[in-house]
């Protein structure tokens, strides 16, 4: 049980994809302007990442490996992720139109987000069991959500701050991201996979 907990904490904090590996920055900077949108996007990325990792593990271990087609791994995983995002888009458009309008183009960017693809690829490369793959995917998704929610809260606070004119907008966002990355880098080396 401790092994799963260590893997989870490692994915959320120590090896956070956004703040230590710098993956998924397009959505990170685009959606983090609004806290509510960031919370929703964090949940969406976590669910897509978890579901696609589960299906990717099954396809990889029961189709690609037995048929010796592991060279097709990336293409197959991209198709699986794109399918999940399309399904999620249809559900959100019907059930929560306000959230759908708030996310805009960023919802479709989940399909091409490198962090969503990296998790199933790392699961396959690390030969994780099904349960480890799920734990790693959930942890990675929650790590992404943590990073984007922290960034959104800081950016919302900065709207009330006296930021120098040249740094307003994306300039101060990059400085904040760098400071968050420095803080998370302090955890590096605490847990190794």
C-alpha positions as CSV (number, residue, x, y, z in Angstrom):
1,X,0.0,0.0,0.0
2,X,2.9,2.3,0.8
3,X,4.2,1.8,-2.7
4,X,0.9,3.2,-4.2
5,X,0.9,6.1,-1.8
6,X,4.5,7.0,-2.7
7,X,3.7,6.8,-6.4
8,X,0.6,9.0,-5.9
9,X,2.5,11.7,-3.9
10,X,5.3,11.5,-6.4
11,X,3.0,12.2,-9.3
12,X,1.1,15.0,-7.5
13,X,4.0,17.0,-5.9
14,X,7.5,15.7,-6.4
15,X,7.3,15.0,-10.2
16,X,4.5,17.4,-11.0
17,X,4.3,17.4,-14.8
18,X,3.6,21.1,-15.1
19,X,5.9,22.6,-12.5
20,X,8.9,20.2,-12.7
21,X,8.7,18.7,-16.2
22,X,7.1,21.7,-17.9
23,X,4.5,19.7,-19.8
24,X,1.0,21.0,-20.5
25,X,1.9,24.7,-20.4
26,X,-0.5,25.8,-23.1
27,X,-3.6,25.0,-21.0
28,X,-1.8,26.0,-17.9
29,X,-1.3,29.6,-19.0
30,X,-4.5,29.9,-21.1
31,X,-7.1,28.7,-18.5
32,X,-5.4,29.9,-15.3
33,X,-6.9,33.4,-15.7
34,X,-10.1,32.3,-14.0
35,X,-10.2,30.1,-10.9
36,X,-13.6,28.5,-11.7
37,X,-12.4,27.5,-15.2
38,X,-9.2,26.2,-13.7
39,X,-11.0,24.0,-11.2
40,X,-13.2,22.6,-14.0
41,X,-10.2,22.1,-16.4
42,X,-8.3,20.4,-13.6
43,X,-11.1,17.9,-13.2
44,X,-11.5,17.4,-16.9
45,X,-7.8,16.7,-17.4
46,X,-7.8,14.4,-14.5
47,X,-10.7,12.4,-15.7
48,X,-9.5,12.2,-19.3
49,X,-6.0,11.3,-18.1
50,X,-7.3,8.5,-15.8
51,X,-9.8,7.0,-18.3
52,X,-7.4,7.2,-21.2
53,X,-4.6,5.6,-19.1
54,X,-6.9,2.8,-18.1
55,X,-8.0,2.0,-21.7
56,X,-4.4,2.6,-22.9
57,X,-3.1,0.0,-20.4
58,X,-5.7,-2.6,-21.6
59,X,-5.0,-1.9,-25.3
60,X,-1.2,-1.9,-24.8
61,X,-1.0,-5.1,-22.7
62,X,-3.7,-7.1,-24.5
63,X,-3.4,-5.9,-28.1
64,X,-0.2,-4.1,-28.9
65,X,2.3,-6.3,-26.9
66,X,0.8,-9.7,-27.9
67,X,0.6,-8.7,-31.6
68,X,4.1,-7.2,-31.4
69,X,2.8,-3.8,-32.5
70,X,4.4,-1.7,-29.8
71,X,5.8,0.7,-32.4
72,X,2.2,1.9,-32.8
73,X,1.9,2.9,-29.2
74,X,1.9,6.7,-29.6
75,X,-0.5,6.7,-32.5
76,X,-3.0,4.4,-30.7
77,X,-2.8,6.4,-27.5
78,X,-3.4,9.7,-29.4
79,X,-6.5,8.2,-30.9
80,X,-7.8,6.9,-27.5
81,X,-7.2,10.3,-25.9
82,X,-8.9,12.2,-28.8
83,X,-11.9,9.9,-28.5
84,X,-12.3,10.6,-24.8
85,X,-12.0,14.3,-25.3
86,X,-14.7,14.2,-28.0
87,X,-17.0,12.3,-25.6
88,X,-16.2,14.7,-22.8
89,X,-16.9,17.7,-25.1
90,X,-20.3,16.4,-26.1
91,X,-21.3,15.7,-22.5
92,X,-20.2,19.1,-21.2
93,X,-21.8,20.9,-24.1
94,X,-25.1,19.3,-23.3
95,X,-24.9,19.2,-19.5
96,X,-23.0,22.4,-18.7
97,X,-23.0,25.0,-21.5
98,X,-21.6,27.7,-19.3
99,X,-18.6,25.6,-18.5
100,X,-18.3,24.7,-22.1
101,X,-18.2,28.3,-23.1
102,X,-15.8,29.2,-20.3
103,X,-13.2,26.6,-21.5
104,X,-13.5,27.5,-25.2
105,X,-10.8,26.1,-27.4
106,X,-8.9,24.8,-24.4
107,X,-11.2,21.8,-24.1
108,X,-10.2,20.6,-27.5
109,X,-6.5,21.2,-26.6
110,X,-6.8,18.4,-24.0
111,X,-6.7,16.0,-26.9
112,X,-3.3,17.3,-28.0
113,X,-2.0,18.1,-24.6
114,X,1.4,16.5,-24.1
115,X,0.8,15.8,-20.4
116,X,-2.3,13.8,-21.1
117,X,-0.3,11.7,-23.6
118,X,2.8,11.5,-21.4
119,X,1.1,9.6,-18.6
120,X,-0.1,6.5,-20.7
121,X,3.3,6.5,-22.4
122,X,5.2,6.5,-19.1
123,X,2.8,3.8,-17.8
124,X,3.7,1.6,-20.7
125,X,7.4,2.4,-20.6
126,X,7.5,1.7,-16.8
127,X,5.6,-1.6,-17.2
128,X,3.2,-0.5,-14.4
129,X,0.4,-2.8,-13.4
130,X,-3.2,-1.8,-14.0
131,X,-3.6,-0.4,-10.5
132,X,-0.3,1.4,-10.6
133,X,-1.3,3.0,-13.9
134,X,-4.5,4.2,-12.5
135,X,-2.9,5.6,-9.3
136,X,-0.2,7.3,-11.4
137,X,-2.8,8.8,-13.8
138,X,-5.0,10.1,-11.0
139,X,-2.0,11.5,-9.2
140,X,-0.7,13.2,-12.4
141,X,-4.1,14.6,-13.1
142,X,-4.5,16.0,-9.6
143,X,-0.9,17.4,-9.8
144,X,-2.0,19.2,-13.0
145,X,-5.1,20.4,-11.2
146,X,-3.1,21.6,-8.2
147,X,-0.7,23.6,-10.4
148,X,-3.4,25.2,-12.5
149,X,-5.6,26.1,-9.4
150,X,-2.5,27.6,-7.6
151,X,-1.7,29.6,-10.7
152,X,-5.3,30.8,-11.1
153,X,-5.6,31.9,-7.5
154,X,-2.3,33.8,-7.7
155,X,-3.4,35.5,-11.0
156,X,-6.7,36.5,-9.5
157,X,-5.0,38.1,-6.5
158,X,-2.7,39.9,-8.9
159,X,-5.6,41.7,-10.5
160,X,-5.8,43.8,-7.4
161,X,-2.1,44.3,-7.1
162,X,-0.1,47.2,-8.5
163,X,1.8,45.4,-11.2
164,X,4.2,47.4,-13.4
165,X,2.7,48.1,-16.8
166,X,5.3,46.1,-18.8
167,X,4.7,43.0,-16.7
168,X,0.9,43.0,-16.8
169,X,-0.8,39.9,-18.2
170,X,1.4,37.1,-19.5
171,X,4.7,38.7,-18.2
172,X,3.8,38.4,-14.6
173,X,2.2,35.0,-15.3
174,X,5.6,33.7,-16.4
175,X,7.3,35.1,-13.3
176,X,4.7,33.4,-11.1
177,X,5.1,30.2,-13.0
178,X,8.8,30.3,-12.5
179,X,8.4,30.9,-8.7
180,X,5.9,28.0,-8.4
181,X,8.3,25.8,-10.4
182,X,11.2,26.8,-8.0
183,X,9.0,25.9,-5.0
184,X,8.1,22.5,-6.5
185,X,11.6,21.8,-7.6
186,X,12.5,21.9,-3.9
187,X,10.7,18.6,-3.6
188,X,12.9,16.9,-6.2
189,X,14.9,13.9,-5.2
190,X,12.6,13.2,-2.2
191,X,10.9,10.3,-4.0
192,X,12.3,8.4,-6.9
193,X,10.4,6.1,-9.1
